[in-house]
């Protein structure tokens, strides 16, 4: 019963909000079509800001971290090189080269087997003072509380490599959440 009350109040809130939003638009002389286009554009922006990558795409040793990310975003999410470059804070040519190299090294799709329940937000890779592997390992350690061994198993790396990259990231002051 409480659930139905919540839904009703949520629907009422949304209805009141949209009614007042469209009333404001009419006062300012903005058409509904323009408003809908703006909302759709904003929705796409928000989706890009919250885009995540499943950790299973890093569970091979053929590609570098950046190559895996660019290949995933290009092939699975259909983003352009420019969109990927903006999201990662890199030059378009760097993204093209990483994606091109990834395709040469691994023409098939990225592996989809493994843990899909753990996802890494794309936005963390924008910070360039930390390597891609440092970002991934530190994020998994800090936000998911995984051990060095669990992270190493997920990423198919040696435990000592994971310890080293997390240690380097800590020295650089990397914090998530």
C-alpha positions as CSV (number, residue, x, y, z in Angstrom):
1,X,0.0,0.0,0.0
2,X,2.8,2.4,0.8
3,X,4.3,1.6,-2.6
4,X,1.1,2.7,-4.4
5,X,1.1,6.0,-2.4
6,X,4.7,6.6,-3.4
7,X,4.0,6.0,-7.1
8,X,0.9,8.3,-6.9
9,X,2.8,11.1,-5.2
10,X,5.7,10.7,-7.6
11,X,3.3,10.8,-10.6
12,X,1.6,13.9,-9.0
13,X,5.0,15.6,-8.5
14,X,6.0,14.9,-12.1
15,X,2.7,16.1,-13.5
16,X,2.9,19.4,-11.4
17,X,6.5,19.9,-12.4
18,X,5.9,19.4,-16.1
19,X,2.8,21.5,-16.0
20,X,4.7,24.4,-14.4
21,X,7.6,23.9,-16.8
22,X,5.5,24.1,-19.9
23,X,3.6,27.1,-18.4
24,X,6.9,28.9,-18.0
25,X,7.9,28.0,-21.5
26,X,4.6,29.4,-22.9
27,X,5.1,32.7,-20.9
28,X,8.6,33.1,-22.5
29,X,7.3,32.2,-26.0
30,X,9.2,28.9,-26.3
31,X,7.5,26.2,-28.3
32,X,7.0,22.7,-27.1
33,X,9.0,21.3,-29.9
34,X,12.0,23.4,-29.0
35,X,11.6,22.4,-25.4
36,X,11.5,18.7,-26.3
37,X,14.6,19.0,-28.5
38,X,16.4,20.7,-25.6
39,X,15.3,18.0,-23.2
40,X,16.4,15.2,-25.5
41,X,19.8,16.9,-26.0
42,X,20.2,17.2,-22.2
43,X,19.2,13.6,-21.8
44,X,22.0,12.5,-24.2
45,X,24.4,14.7,-22.3
46,X,23.4,13.1,-18.9
47,X,23.7,9.6,-20.4
48,X,27.2,10.3,-21.5
49,X,28.1,11.7,-18.1
50,X,26.9,8.6,-16.4
51,X,28.2,6.1,-19.0
52,X,29.9,3.0,-17.5
53,X,32.2,0.3,-18.8
54,X,31.9,-3.3,-17.6
55,X,35.0,-4.6,-16.0
56,X,34.9,-7.7,-18.1
57,X,36.3,-5.9,-21.2
58,X,39.6,-5.6,-19.4
59,X,39.9,-9.4,-18.8
60,X,42.3,-10.1,-21.6
61,X,45.9,-9.3,-22.4
62,X,45.7,-8.4,-26.1
63,X,44.8,-4.7,-25.6
64,X,45.9,-1.8,-23.5
65,X,43.4,-0.2,-21.1
66,X,42.8,2.8,-23.5
67,X,42.4,0.5,-26.5
68,X,39.8,-1.6,-24.6
69,X,37.9,1.6,-23.6
70,X,37.9,3.1,-27.0
71,X,37.0,-0.2,-28.8
72,X,34.1,-0.7,-26.3
73,X,32.8,2.9,-26.7
74,X,33.1,2.8,-30.5
75,X,31.7,-0.6,-31.2
76,X,29.3,-1.3,-28.4
77,X,28.0,2.2,-27.7
78,X,28.3,3.7,-31.2
79,X,30.1,6.9,-30.1
80,X,32.1,8.9,-32.5
81,X,35.9,9.4,-32.1
82,X,35.2,13.0,-31.1
83,X,32.6,12.1,-28.5
84,X,35.0,9.5,-27.0
85,X,37.9,12.1,-27.0
86,X,35.8,14.7,-25.2
87,X,34.7,12.1,-22.6
88,X,38.2,10.9,-21.9
89,X,39.9,14.4,-22.2
90,X,42.1,13.3,-25.1
91,X,42.8,14.4,-28.6
92,X,40.6,12.9,-31.4
93,X,43.7,11.6,-33.2
94,X,44.8,9.7,-30.0
95,X,41.4,8.1,-29.8
96,X,41.4,7.2,-33.5
97,X,44.8,5.6,-33.2
98,X,43.9,3.6,-30.0
99,X,40.7,2.3,-31.7
100,X,42.6,1.5,-34.9
101,X,45.3,-0.4,-33.0
102,X,42.7,-2.2,-31.0
103,X,40.9,-3.3,-34.2
104,X,44.2,-4.5,-35.7
105,X,45.2,-6.5,-32.5
106,X,41.7,-7.8,-31.9
107,X,39.3,-7.7,-34.9
108,X,36.6,-9.7,-32.9
109,X,34.3,-8.1,-30.3
110,X,35.6,-7.6,-26.8
111,X,35.0,-10.5,-24.4
112,X,31.6,-10.3,-22.7
113,X,32.2,-13.2,-20.3
114,X,33.1,-12.4,-16.7
115,X,31.7,-10.0,-14.2
116,X,29.3,-7.6,-15.7
117,X,27.9,-6.5,-12.4
118,X,30.9,-4.3,-11.8
119,X,31.0,-1.2,-14.0
120,X,33.5,1.6,-14.1
121,X,32.3,5.1,-14.9
122,X,34.0,6.6,-18.0
123,X,34.3,10.0,-16.4
124,X,37.1,8.8,-14.1
125,X,39.5,8.4,-17.0
126,X,39.4,12.1,-17.8
127,X,42.0,12.7,-15.0
128,X,45.3,12.3,-17.0
129,X,47.8,12.3,-14.1
130,X,46.8,8.7,-13.4
131,X,47.2,5.8,-15.9
132,X,44.1,3.8,-17.1
133,X,45.2,0.8,-15.1
134,X,45.8,2.9,-12.0
135,X,42.2,4.3,-12.4
136,X,40.7,0.9,-12.8
137,X,42.5,-0.9,-10.0
138,X,42.0,2.0,-7.5
139,X,38.4,2.4,-8.4
140,X,37.7,-1.3,-7.8
141,X,39.7,-1.2,-4.5
142,X,38.0,2.0,-3.1
143,X,34.4,1.7,-4.3
144,X,33.9,-2.1,-4.4
145,X,36.3,-3.1,-1.6
146,X,38.0,-5.8,-3.6
147,X,41.3,-7.3,-2.5
148,X,44.4,-7.0,-4.6
149,X,44.0,-10.7,-5.5
150,X,40.4,-10.2,-6.6
151,X,41.3,-7.2,-8.8
152,X,44.2,-9.1,-10.3
153,X,42.0,-12.0,-11.1
154,X,39.4,-9.7,-12.7
155,X,42.0,-7.9,-14.8
156,X,44.2,-11.0,-15.5
157,X,47.2,-9.3,-14.0
158,X,49.7,-10.3,-11.4
159,X,48.8,-9.4,-7.8
160,X,52.1,-7.5,-7.4
161,X,51.2,-5.4,-10.5
162,X,47.9,-4.4,-8.9
163,X,49.5,-3.6,-5.6
164,X,52.0,-1.4,-7.5
165,X,49.5,0.6,-9.6
166,X,47.2,1.1,-6.6
167,X,50.2,2.3,-4.5
168,X,51.2,4.8,-7.3
169,X,47.6,6.1,-7.5
170,X,47.5,6.6,-3.8
171,X,50.7,8.6,-3.9
172,X,49.0,10.8,-6.6
173,X,46.1,11.4,-4.3
174,X,43.4,9.5,-6.2
175,X,40.1,9.2,-4.4
176,X,36.7,8.0,-5.6
177,X,33.3,8.4,-3.9
